[in-house]
């Protein structure tokens, strides 16, 4: 390792301040994305209140809101995950700021296009927009289809550029074999240890690139269909590619968040998080299996070969269990008798890993074929992915933001995260209860369901869910404000001259 690299390694593990330009870029990205996240939460609350018969939305408006909520939330959180791993790499390796700023502009353009297409134009094909739904007897204008496709392609270019930049920076320093930890699979332990953040960032960016490219190819086909309507494509093939794209990026976002836990938590426990053979095997297995886990979304597609359905069952467990086991054990090892001072960042990391584990367990149940036969397309499904996002990944993002802001508003932050946890768990609980009562997902209203018990349960849980989500939003805004207020306090303290008498005390 070069002298420069060794110095960067020391700066990383010691928590020293990075290049101010890198820090500024990360802060701008994160504040923007968390603002977009809050706006998407508002759309989600609107949907649940409409399903709870508290407000009125026409079906067309509901599905346009649902589409923007899904696309906006997935895009914002995936972008946040990429920024997390980029920042963790950029503070130790040379990385292009130009790529991040150009990508920032591209993502903003994509979001604006989606807002116009959905909330103004009424595009409501859902966030997966499965072929041929966007093109078959649409209630939305043709231009909204093209705008949505182009907007997603623009965002895809940004995601691809950022992830490739992460991989370039890592590969130029470590090489292909070392960046994935393959040298740990030999008989002897490598002389130079591999930082855990490098391993996980490499896995995340590689899986993200493959998922993004698959999505880009899919949207190019959609664009061709939009330009030449008479063209026909295989619906099952495009369903596979769309789910491979969508399922992969939302899971990669969570794994990007875990990279922050691996890198930053040791700065609070003052214990190294060492890479070993087991950790390398677990994360490389995750990289392989995550690319095929999406098959569990297609269990009900009987045209799929049976072998693929079985592969989906195996890959679903393989993509979740290894990484979960080593991460939970690692967090426990980090915290046990560490004497850690519980500030917002380490607490949010612990709460996030807990939420991820709970949501992941619910996801594994849904990915089990026998269980999926009962819960497929019920509210159990949004229950599990809202769990590992709202009380999982999002908490990591807030902890990460407070870390890079060097926030000191701990009391305000504590109120915010406590409110988020109460609102978040109450919100996802309503989804799980709805799933247990066979309430279907994606219904604009439950009032017309011919089973009174299901209609009543769906309406009641939706109303409660909207109220809990509102509480969650209050907590999230409080937590974001705490970070910004705490940063101002930290900056003020840093700028205050230290009296000579107190130096060295």
C-alpha positions, -999 to +999 in steps of 0.1 A: +000+000+000+013+035-009+022+061+018-008+082+007-031+052+010-017+043+044-024+079+056-059+078+042-065+044+060-054+060+093-077+090+086-107+067+079-103+046+110-096+076+132-126+095+120-106+125+108-123+151+087-123+144+049-117+168+021-143+196+026-154+193-010-162+157-005-181+164+027-200+193+010-211+172-019-223+144+004-242+169+026-259+186-004-269+152-018-282+139+015-302+170+024-318+170-011-326+133-009-340+134+026-362+163+015-374+142-014-379+113+010-401+135+032-422+145+002-427+109-008-438+101+028-465+128+024-477+110-008-477+077+011-498+093+039-522+106+013-527+072-001-533+055+033-557+082+044-576+078+011-577+040+016-589+047+052-618+068+038-605+099+056-600+118+023-613+113-012-591+105-042-603+093-076-588+060-086-568+077-114-553+102-090-546+075-064-526+054-089-507+084-102-498+092-066-489+056-059-466+056-090-448+087-080-445+075-044-429+042-054-406+056-081-396+086-060-390+066-029-370+038-046-350+064-065-342+086-036-332+057-013-311+040-040-294+073-047-287+078-010-272+043-008-248+051-036-238+084-020-231+066+012-206+042-003-191+070-026-184+092+005-169+063+024-146+056-005-139+092-015-125+100+020-097+074+015-093+071-023-092+095-052-127+099-066-142+123-091-163+151-077-174+160-112-191+127-116-211+133-084-222+168-093-232+159-129-251+129-115-268+152-090-281+174-118-293+143-138-311+129-108-329+162-102-339+163-139-352+128-137-373+135-106-388+166-122-397+146-152-414+120-130-433+146-110-446+161-143-456+128-158-474+115-127-488+142-105-496+165-135-500+141-164-516+113-144-493+084-154-503+056-130-489+023-141-472+017-108-435+019-099-427-013-117-449-004-147-450-040-159-452-045-196-476-040-214-496-021-187-484+014-196-494+009-232-528-009-229-559+013-228-542+039-206-561+067-189-530+088-192-517+107-222-490+091-244-465+119-236-465+109-199-453+074-209-424+087-229-416+113-202-415+086-175-393+063-196-368+091-204-367+104-169-359+069-155-332+065-182-317+098-172-316+088-135-302+054-146-273+071-163-265+090-131-267+058-110-245+039-134-219+067-135-217+070-097-214+032-092-188+028-119-168+057-103-168+038-070-156+006-086-129+025-106-116+042-074-115+008-056-101-012-084-073+013-091-060+009-056-068-027-047-073-046-079-100-071-087-088-099-065-083-079-034-114-057-036-136-087-033-114-103-007-106-133-028-071-135-014-087-145+019-099-177+004-063-191+002-045-210+029-027-179+043-042-147+056-032-117+034-003-096+047-023-064+041-057-065+057-087-054+036-110-028+051-145-041+055-159-010+038-140-018+006-154-053+004-190-043+010-188-012-013-174-035-041-202-059-037-229-032-036-216-013-066-212-044-087-247-057-080-260-022-085-243-018-118-257-051-131-292-042-119-290-007-134-278-020-168-307-045-168-331-017-161-316+005-188-320-023-214-356-028-203-364+009-206-348+011-240-373-016-251-401+004-235-389+035-254-390+016-286-425+003-279-436+039-272-421+052-304-433+022-325-466+011-309-472-018-333-440-036-319-447-065-295-423-079-269-424-109-246-443-099-214-428-126-192-393-118-202-398-081-195-414-089-162-382-108-153-359-080-163-380-053-146-381-072-113-344-080-116-338-042-119-362-031-092-356-058-066-319-056-070-316-018-065-338-016-034-318-044-018-285-029-028-296+004-012-299-015+022-265-031+018-249+003+010-263+015+043-247-015+061-214-004+046-217+027+067-223+006+098-192-015+091-170+016+086-184+041+111-195+021+141-159+011+149-152+048+153-176+049+183-167+015+198-130+020+191-127-016+180-116-027+145-141-046+123-117-070+107-123-089+075-119-126+077-126-156+054-162-160+068-170-124+061-156-126+025-176-158+018-208-143+032-207-111+011-195-128-021-224-152-017-247-123-012-234-108-045-242-140-064-276-147-049-290-112-049-290-112-087-314-142-087-335-135-056-361-115-076-376-148-089-397-149-057-418-121-072-429-144-100-440-175-081-476-170-094-463-169-130-469-205-139-454-201-173-420-198-155-400-230-156-403-248-122-366-249-118-364-211-119-391-210-091-370-233-070-339-212-077-358-182-066-365-199-033-328-208-028-315-174-039-339-156-016-325-173+014-289-172+001-290-134-005-303-126+030-290-151+055-252-149+051-250-111+052-275-109+080-258-135+102-223-119+099-236-084+103-257-090+134-229-110+150-204-083+140-226-055+155-230-075+187-192-080+189-186-044+183-210-033+211-204-059+238-186-043+267-173-016+244-182+013+268-197+031+239-212+066+244-247+063+229-250+093+206-275+095+177-253+078+151-245+045+169-280+043+183-295+048+149-272+021+135-283-004+161-320+005+156-316+002+118-300-032+119-328-044+142-354-030+118-336-046+088-335-080+106-373-078+114-382-067+078-358-093+064-374-121+084-409-110+071-394-109+036-380-144+039-414-156+050-430-140+019-403-155-003-411-190+010-433-206-017-458-222+007-462-189+026-463-168-006-493-188-019-513-172+009-498-138+013-490-130-023-503-095-032-516-088+003-505-060+025-479-083+040-457-075+010-455-037+015-452-044+052-418-061+049-402-037+025-415-007+044-400-022+076-364-026+063-366+008+047-384+031+072-371+016+104-339+002+088-321+019+059-336+054+066-322+053+101-288+045+088-290+074+065-299+098+093-271+084+115-247+088+086-259+124+080-255+133+117-220+118+116-208+138+086-225+170+100-208+164+133-241+173+149-243+181+186-281+185+190-284+151+207-315+158+228-334+171+198-322+141+178-333+117+205-368+131+204-368+128+166-356+092+164-379+081+192-409+096+174-398+080+142-396+046+158-430+048+174-446+061+141-426+037+119-434+005+138-470+015+142-472+022+105-457-011+093-477-031+119-509-019+102-496-035+069-488-068+087-522-069+103-538-061+070-519-090+054-531-113+081-566-103+073-560-109+035-564-072+026-551-069-009-524-044-019-527-016-046-564-011-040-574+026-043-604+019-020-615-011+001-651-001+002-661-022-028-645-054-016-674-079-014-661-094+019-673-070+046-647-082+072-618-077+047-631-043+036-636-031+072-601-043+083-584-027+053-601+006+059-594+006+096-557-004+093-552+021+065-565+050+086-543+040+116-514+036+092-518+071+079-518+085+114-487+065+124-470+076+092-477+112+100-461+107+134-431+091+116-428+122+093-428+146+123-400+126+138-380+125+105-383+163+101-373+168+137-342+145+132-332+163+100-335+197+117-315+184+147-287+175+123-287+210+108-290+228+141-264+206+157-240+213+128-244+251+134-236+246+171-205+225+162-194+252+137-199+279+163-179+261+189-151+254+164-149+291+155-149+303+192-113+312+203-100+290+231-088+311+262-051+307+267-056+296+304-077+266+292-051+253+267-038+219+278-063+216+307 
